[in-house]
Every structure is written in C-alpha cells, then in structure tokens.
Amino acid sequence: MNRLDLSSVWYSYGREPVLAGVDLDVPAGSIVGVLGASGSGKTTLLRVIAGFERIGSGTVKIGDTTVDDGHHALAPERRRVGYVPQDGALFPHLRVAANVGFGLGRRADRRAVSDLLEMVGLTGLERRYPHELSGGQQQRVALARALAVEPAVVLLDEPFSALDASMRSSVRRDVANILRERGTTTVLVTHDQDEALSMSDRVAILRSGRIVADARPEQLYRTPVDADVATFLGEANLLPGTVEGGGVVSTGLGRLVLQEGVVGAFGPSGTPVTVLVRPEQIEARTRNAVPAGGGIAARVGERSYFGHDAVLRVRTTAGESLLVRITGPGAPGPDTDVLLTVRGQVMAWGAGEVGGNAGG
C-alpha cells in the first residue's frame, strides 16, 4: 500500500490559478473524497496526480517517490496510477475481457482477467461488448481495468454521476467494498455530498483551488468549519444567536447547548454568533403530542414527501423560516400548527468568522 501526499501544489491555466497551494494527505489504503462545486479544480487535481498535467510548484509524492516537484515529473505510465473517468471510457469495439486485459498488457491471460471480473461481480460477461452492459456494469469493468495494473493509487473522477439514483447507491457501495478489501489507496472526486460522505474515510472540501476543510465525514458534517461548508454538505438552518454563559446560545428556537468543541471559543456573554441547526435535529409535533415544557410555536407551510422521510418548511410565530426533516410515518401536513424542539448540541461561528471552530 502507498501513501499519497500533495504539498503546496500550485497549477495554473495561463495566469489563472486552478490549484492554489493544495495540501492533501491520503493515508495508505484509505479512501479520501474530494468534494467541490463545478470549477473548483477537482478534475485538475486528479490530472495532476496522474501526471497528465505538470504542476507549477509544490510536490506530489506516491509512497516514497516524488512524482512531480514543479521541475521534474515522472511520466504517467511510470506512476502506477489507475484512473476511472466519469463515463468509464471503455473501448466500444472490444469485449469485456479485452477491455480488462488491455490494462494487464502482456499479463493478460484468461485466468487473470477472470479473477478481476470475479472480483467486481461480472463473472460470465467476458464476451459482451460495452453497449450490452448496464451503466453500473460498465463502471465495474472500468474499475477492473484500473485495478489490473496493480496500481499504487486509484483515482475516481465522478464515476457514478451517469447512473440512475437506484443503481448509484448499490454500485458505489460495491466499489467501496472492493477498494477496501484490496487496501487500495483511493481519491474520489465528486460534487455529490452523499457520495463523498458515504464512501470516504475522510472528506476534503475543495473551494476555488484550495482545501478549506479536511476531516472524517461525521466530524465534517457535525462541525463544519464555516457556514458555506455547512450548506454545501447538506440542508442547514442558519440562525442568528447570542452567546450566554455555561455553553448556551440563545436563538429563535430557544436556548440551545453549544458543542463542546466551540464552548469558550467566543467572547463574553452577549457575543453575536451564527448557529447551525440541521433539519434532522428539529422535532415538530402537533400541540396535543407535546409533553409539558412545550416548544417554539410554528406552522407548516410546505411538505415534501420522500417515502423514507419528509421535509417540512415551517415558519415560527416570530417569522423564522426553517427546514425540518421527519423520519417515519405521520409527518404533519401544510397549515398544521406544531411545536418545535431541538435535539442535541449545535455548532456556531462568530460574526464574520471563516473556519476555526471545527477541525480535521
């Protein structure tokens, strides 16, 4: 297994920097997701690692080998990098076995190809052409071809974006299991937060060519470094609040408990902050179902039903518009009066703060 390390990597198209001092550490055998919006530099990052682009400065190391230092670069074919592009890029005129065997080169014997196809769950499909496969099967062939070269690192460039929703979930789960079983060091770039959070051991947020956050998925979701990361990772309610003593913040949803990591990070009582409350943290109960102690009065405006859960748009009597996620049956419908309570601790940032309260 090989570690991947990028240190202070800069890359520009002309005078415009696309990667601006990127630091990224991918431990051996781990899957690191790089999550970013379109134009953030995700694909360029992969092309730099693969050797398709030369960096301006910094270093790219695979294992103990520096493959690019801004002056000297190892050729792509010498880096032992497996690349799975968005569309799989299979050869349409070659059968499945030949597509996989292409990655094996002179070692492309029938047994080696069969072993790879068995690994990705495609035994018996050796003689089919790519157009005779489903989208998920095509991506599995592309993965088998990438793994055929026994790569030091595998790069996945939004490999599931062309699949339909029902197939996407199962294919990415199977691919993640295969990579973990083989202990393959992997970088996955995507703009899909569900994909990054569910597949990755760590997730790095790439914004305008810079890594602005890097942490375990749970930590990144619960304690994002700033409001932009919070909203990028999922639905979020951002409320104005005021710090009180004892790790409590006063908001339009009542007095809420701050997460331990941010208690003491602000000034004295009375400091204004922005508070993050995830929709799933809020309970919305009809008035006759709320125990003594009550909650914040609100009315349901809209309900979006998804089967496994529902999302409500509610408005409090104070005029605060909020998203509430309800699991299970019985989500209240539009124009229902409800009382809101918040479960668990909340994240907060100081006025004008970008990052600093949550770490990787």
N, C-alpha and C positions, 0 to 999 in steps of 0.2 A: 504493500500500500504506500501511496505517495501523498505528501502534503502539498498543497498549492498555496503560494504566498505572493500577493501583489503588494508592493510598497511604493507609495508616492508616484503612481503611474499617471503620466500625462499623455494625452493623444489629441491631436487637432486635425480638423479638416481645414486646410488653409490656415487662416488666423483664428478660426473659431474653435476653442477647446471643447471637445466632446467628453473626454475624461479629464477631470481636474484634480489630480492628486489622490487617486483612488488607493485606499488601503483595504485589502481583503485577505483574510486568513481562512483557508478551508482545511480543517484537520483531516488527516489520512482516514479514509473510509467513511467520511461523513457526507451528507447531502446539505449543501447550502443553497438556499433560494435567494435570488437577487430580484427584488420586486421594485418596479418602477413604471411610471407612465410612459406613453409613447414619446420618443425623442429624448429620453433620459440618458441614453447611452448603453442600454442593456446589451444589444446585439454587438455593438462595437467592443464591449468588454470581452465577450466570448471570442470575437475575431482576433483580439489581441492575445488572448491566452492560447488560441490555436496556432497563432503565427501567421494568420492571413493579413494582419496589419502590424507595422513596426511602431513601437512607442517612441515618443519624443524624449522622455526621461523617466527615471524610476527603475524598478526591477520587477521581473516576473520569474518566479522560481517554481519548478516542479520537482519535488523531492529535494535533493541536494544540488540540482543543476540549475544554474541561472540560464534561462532560455532567451531572455531579452533584457538588456540593461540600457537601452537607448543608443548604444554604439554597435554592439554585436548581437546578432539574433540567430538562434538555431532554426533551421528550416522546419516548416510544418511537419514534414514526413518523419523527422527525427525526434519529435516531441512525444510520440506515443499518446496522442490525444484522440479520443473518439468523439465524433460530432454528430448529433441528431438534430437536423434542422426542423423547422415548423412543418413542412409538408412531407417529411421523410426522404424526399429526393431519391426514390428508388429508380433503378433503370427499367423503363417500361417494357423493353424488348427482352429482358432476362427473367427467367423463372425465379421463384423464391430462393431455391437452393443456390443459384448462380449469383443472385444479389448478395446473399450472405457470404458465399465463397469468394466474392470479389474482395472483401475485407481480409480474408485469410491469405490471399496471394498464393504462393507455392504450397502452402499448407492446406489448401482447400480440398482435402479428401472427404469422402462421403461421411465418414464417422464424425469428423469434426463439425461438419455442417449439421448433421443430425443432432449432435449434442447441444449445439446452440439453439436449434429450433425447439428441442425438447425443453430447454431452459426457459424459453419465452412462451411456451404453451402452443406451439404451432406444428407439432408432430403430425405428419400426414399431408402437409400442404406444400411439400417441396417442389412439386411440378406446376403449381399455379403461377399465373402472371399477376403482377400488382393490381391490375384492374379487376381481377377476380376476387380480390380480398376486400374486407370491410376496412374502414378508416383505422379502427383500432388494431386490426391485424397488420396493416401496412406499417404502423408505428412500431409494432413489435419486431417486424423484420428489420426496420431501420436500427432499432436498438441492438438486435443480434449482430448486425453488420458492424456497428460501432464497437461492440464488445469482442468481436472476432480478433481484433489486433492486440488483445490483452492490454488495454490502454492504462496509462498511469492516471489519467483523468478523463471523465466523460462530461461533455458539455451538452446540455439540453436547451435548445432555443425555442421556447414556447411550443413544445412538441404536441400539446393536446388541444390547441386552440381551434383546430379544424373539426374536432369531433363533436357530436351532439352531446347534450348535457348528461343523459343517462349513461352513455359509453365513457365519457370523460372521467367520471369518478372511478369506475372499475379499472380502466386502463392505467390511470396514474397510480392507483393503489398497487396494482400488479408490478408496474415498472419500479416503483419504490422498493417493493419487497425483493425484486431480483437484484437491484443495485446493492441493497443492504446485505443480502445473503453472500454476494461476491466480495463485499468490502470495498466497493469501487468509490473512489473519491469523485464527487459529482458537483457540478454547478448547474443549477436550473434557473434560467431567466424567464420571467413571466410578468404580466400586468394583472394577473388574476390572484387576488389575495387569498381566496380559499385554497387554491393550488399551492401557493407558497407556504401557507401556514400548515396545511395537512401533510405535505410531503417532506418538509425540511427539518433538519436538526437545528439549524439556525437560519434566520432570515435577515438579509441586509437590504436596507432601503436606499435605492439609488435615485438621487434627485439632482437634476442639472449637472450630471457628471461627477457627483460627489456621493460617497456613502455617508448618510446622515444618521443612520442607526443600524445596529448590528446586535441581535440578541436571540435568545430562544423564542420560539413562536408565542408561548404563553406569556412570557415577560414582555415581549414587544407589544402584544395586544392589550395587556392589562396596564402597562406603564409606558406608553409611547412617549418619545422624547419631546414632542410638541403637538399642537393641535392639528397641523397638516398631516402628520403621520397618523394620528388618531383617526381622522376622517378617511384617509387613504386605505386604512386596514379594515374598515367596516363602518356600519352606521354608528353615529355618535350624536349624543346630545351634549352641546357645549353651553354651559350656564355661567352667568356671572355669579361670583360668590365673594364672601368676606371671611377672612380667617378669624376664628375665635381661639381661645386658649384650649389646651388639652387635646390638640389634634382634631378639632372640629371646624367645619366650614359651614357658614350659613348661606343657603341658596333658596331659590323659589320652590324647591322640593323639600324644604325643611333643613334641619341641622344634620349634616352628613359627616361621617367619620372619614378622615383622610387616610390613605395608605401609609403604612409605617415608614416607607422609604422617603416620603415627602414631608412628614411631620418635622418641623424645625427648619425646613428649607426656606421658609418665608420670614418676613419681618414680624413686627409685633401685631397684636390683635388689631383688627381694622384694615389689614392689608388686602387690597382687591386682588382677586385671582380669577382664572378661568377654570371651571370644573368640568371634568369628563364623566358622564353617566351613560353607560352603554344601554341600549334599549332592553336587553335581556335582564338588566339589573332592576328594572321597574316592574312592580306588580300593580295591576289595575283591577280592582274588584268593585263589583256593584255595592252600593251602600249597605244593603242588607247582608252582605257576606263579609263585612269588615269587622274584626273584633274591636273591643274597646281600645281607644288610643287613636282611632281614625286614620287620617291621611290627608293628602292635598286634594281638594275637590277639582275635578276636571270633567270634560265632556268629550266623548269620542266623536271625531269628525269623519274619518275615513277608516276602512278596514280592508287590508289586502290579505287574502287567504291563500296559503301555500300548501295546505294539507298537513304537513308535519308541524307547522306553526302558523301564526298570523301576525301581521304588523299593523299596529294601530297608530293613527295620527290623532293625538289628543290635544286639547287646549285647556290650560288651567284657568280658574276664575281670575287669576292675575294677568292672563293674556299670554302665558308662556306656551309655545307650540313645541310638542315633544313626540318622539317616536317610542313606542312600547312594543316589545316582542313577547307574544303569548304562546307558550307551548301547550299542546294538548287540546282537547275539545272545549267548547264553551266560551270562545273569545267574544266579548261584548260587541254588539253591532253599532252602527252610526247612531248618533243622538242619545246614546246611553250615558247617564251620569255615573261616574266612577270616582273612587278614591285611590290615590297613588301613594305607594310607599317604595322605598329604595332598599334593595338588599346589598349587603357587603360594603366594602370600603371604596372610596373614589379617588381618582387621580386629579391633580390640579397643577396649573402653571401660573407663575407670576405674570403680571401685566407686561406685555412686550417681550416675554421670555421665549427663546427658541431653544428647546432642549434643556439638558442639565438636571432634570429631576428624575429621570429614569436612565438606567444604564444597561450596557450589554455585558 
